[in-house]
Amino acid sequence: MAEMLCFDVYALNLAFGRIYKPLLDPLGVTYPQYLVLMTLWREGDLAVGEIGAHLGLDSSTLTPLLKRLENAGLVRRRRDTKDERRVIISLTEEGRKLETEESRIEGCLVNAGRISHEEKLAMQELLQKLTTHLQAGITA
């Protein structure tokens, strides 16, 4: 398995999960919920489909996650007045307050990763390139 890039990415994902969990548990959110919150902090109110496009998730995955965030009092769901088929997600005051934790959490991750800013940017560029090619169906 040492030569399998997919295994390295999988192992990295598990390692990220182990780092994020103790940082997010006190906030009462999971990593996927945190990603939704981060998207809303950056973009503002969004339709479910728009959140899905940002995160690469479909609505069947997002809907239960958003319901849990709503039950926790962190987001509000409402029908778009112009198009009843669209559900708009917005942060509550409690959801906005959690944004103050983002820099602390990201700082902990940077320290845990022990890579330079330049290495981080280079890695992100390569991973984004790989993701784009894989999503486009390029296998060669």
C-alpha positions in Angstrom: 0.0 0.0 0.0 3.0 2.3 0.3 2.8 3.2 -3.4 -0.9 4.0 -3.3 -1.7 7.7 -3.3 -5.3 7.0 -2.4 -4.2 5.2 0.8 -2.0 8.2 1.8 -5.0 10.6 1.2 -7.3 8.3 3.2 -4.7 8.1 6.1 -4.4 11.9 6.0 -8.2 12.2 6.2 -8.2 10.0 9.3 -5.4 12.0 10.9 -7.3 15.2 10.2 -10.3 13.7 11.9 -8.4 12.8 15.0 -7.0 16.4 15.2 -10.3 18.1 14.6 -12.5 16.0 16.9 -11.2 17.3 20.3 -11.2 20.9 18.8 -14.8 20.6 17.6 -16.4 18.6 20.4 -16.5 21.5 22.8 -18.4 23.5 20.1 -20.9 20.6 19.7 -20.3 20.2 16.0 -18.9 17.5 13.8 -16.3 18.1 11.1 -18.9 18.1 8.2 -21.0 20.5 10.2 -18.0 22.7 10.8 -17.4 22.8 7.0 -21.0 24.0 6.5 -20.5 26.7 9.2 -17.2 27.8 7.6 -18.9 28.1 4.2 -21.7 30.2 5.7 -19.2 32.4 7.5 -17.4 33.1 4.3 -20.4 33.3 1.8 -23.4 34.4 3.9 -26.9 32.9 3.3 -26.9 30.1 0.7 -29.3 27.6 -0.8 -28.8 24.0 0.1 -27.6 23.3 -3.4 -25.0 26.1 -3.2 -23.6 24.7 0.0 -23.4 21.3 -1.6 -21.5 22.8 -4.6 -19.0 24.4 -2.3 -18.4 21.2 -0.3 -18.9 18.6 -3.0 -21.9 17.1 -1.1 -25.4 16.2 -2.4 -28.6 17.4 -0.8 -29.4 13.9 0.6 -26.2 14.1 2.6 -26.6 17.8 3.5 -30.3 17.8 4.6 -29.9 15.7 7.8 -26.7 17.5 8.6 -28.5 20.9 8.2 -31.4 19.7 10.3 -29.0 18.8 13.2 -27.4 22.2 12.9 -30.8 23.8 13.0 -31.8 21.7 16.1 -28.6 22.9 17.7 -29.7 26.5 17.1 -26.7 27.3 14.8 -28.6 27.7 11.5 -32.0 28.6 10.2 -33.7 27.0 7.2 -36.4 28.8 5.2 -38.0 28.5 1.8 -36.9 31.0 -0.8 -39.8 33.4 -1.3 -39.0 33.6 -5.0 -38.7 29.8 -5.6 -40.4 27.6 -3.0 -38.2 24.6 -4.2 -35.1 26.3 -2.8 -34.2 26.1 0.9 -32.0 29.0 2.1 -29.7 28.4 5.0 -28.6 31.2 7.3 -26.6 31.5 10.5 -28.3 32.2 13.8 -26.6 34.5 16.3 -25.2 31.4 18.0 -23.8 30.1 14.7 -22.1 33.5 14.1 -20.5 33.4 17.5 -18.7 30.2 16.7 -16.8 32.0 14.0 -14.5 33.4 16.7 -13.2 29.9 17.2 -12.1 29.4 13.6 -8.6 31.0 13.9 -7.9 29.1 17.1 -8.8 25.8 15.5 -6.9 26.5 12.3 -3.9 27.6 14.3 -3.9 24.3 16.2 -4.0 22.4 12.9 -1.1 24.4 11.4 1.0 23.7 14.5 0.1 20.0 14.5 1.0 19.6 10.8 4.4 21.1 11.2 4.7 22.2 7.6 5.6 25.6 6.3 3.1 28.0 4.8 4.8 27.4 1.4 4.5 23.6 1.8 0.8 24.0 2.7 0.1 26.1 -0.4 2.0 23.7 -2.7 0.1 20.7 -1.2 -3.2 22.4 -1.6 -2.4 23.3 -5.2 -1.5 19.6 -6.0 -4.5 18.2 -4.2 -6.9 20.6 -5.9 -5.4 19.8 -9.2 -5.8 16.1 -8.6 -9.4 16.5 -7.4 -10.3 18.5 -10.5 -8.8 15.8 -12.8 -10.4 12.9 -10.9 -13.8 14.7 -10.9 -13.5 15.2 -14.7 -12.9 11.5 -15.1 -9.2 11.7 -16.2 -7.6 8.5 -15.2 -4.4 8.6 -17.2 
